[in-house]
């Protein structure tokens, strides 16, 4: 039950990356999986706390990770609050928003339990 939002600029960046790599639909999937790799580890470890994942051009370009939207903030409330913000730093300063981050300890714990 986690909402996913990719901005139009983010989607265009994904398409541009796929064109540059001359890949088809499977290439698009791989590009998105690479962008969301850390997210796929973090979200299941926070059941009920994460309400959404937000991907923009900065996340697609690798300038930073996607954003996690956390309860009680909903994706719609987040999108409404960002309509006049341009800077990623301002977006990540909204209460209930975190940049996806996984530390080595979490990664090692996941590898050991698998």
N, C-alpha and C positions, 0 to 999 in steps of 0.2 A: 504494500500500500504506500509506495513512494512515488510521488509525481516526478516527471522528468520534463525539463524544458531546455530546448536549445534555441538560441537566438537566431534570427535570420542571418546575421553576420557569421555566426558560428557554423550554421549549415552551409553557407557559401564557402567558408574556409575548408570544411570537410570535402565538399565537391571539388574545390580547386586542388586540394591535396591528392584526391583520387585521380583527377585529370593529369596532374604532373607525374604520378606514378603509373599512369595508363592502366588502371585497374577498373573492374566492373563492380557489381553489387557486392561481391565477396570482399573486394578491397575496401568498400565503404564500411562494411561490418568490421573489418580488421582495424581500420582507422578509429572507429568509435570505441572498440574494445580497448585499444591502446590508451585512448583518452580517459576511459573510465576504469582502468585497471585498479588503481588504489581505491576508488569508490566501491568497487565490487568486494573489497575486503573490509572496508570500514562500515558500510551501511548495515550488513547483517549483524555486526557486533553492537549495534545500537538500536535494537528493536523498539518501535514505538516513538523513538526520539527524533528520527530523521523523517521529515515530511516531504522533502523534495531534493532533487539534484538539478543544479543550474549550470549549463555549459554555454559559454560565449566564445567569441573569436580568440580571446586571450588564452582560454583553456585549450582550444583546438591547436593553437600555435605553440603550445607548450610553455607559454610565458608564466603560467601558474596552473594549479589544479582546478577542477570544477569546484563549485560551491555547494555546501550542504546547507539545506534549509531545515532548521530544527524547531520542534514544537516549543511553544504554542504557535509559532509563525507558520502560516500556510504558504504554499507556492503563490497563490493568487494575491495574498497580502504582500508578499515579497515583491512580486511583479508590479503591483500598484505603487509600492513605495520607491521603486527604482525608476519609474517613468521619467523623472527629471534629473536623475543622476547619470553622469557620464564616466566618472572615474571608477575603476575597479577597487581602488583603495577605499573609496566612499562606500561602495556596495558591501565590501567585506567588513565594514565597521557597523553595519546594521545589526542590532541585537537579534540573536537567533540564527546568524549566518556565520559559517566557518569555511575556511578553505580546506579541502580534503587533504589530509596528511596522515601518513602511516609511518610510525617509527620502526626501526629495526627490531626492537623487542617484540612489537606486535606481530611483525612479519615472521620472526623466528618462532614465536609461540604458535602461529598458525601452521607453519611448516612441520613443527613437531607433533601437532595434534592430528595432522592429516594422515 
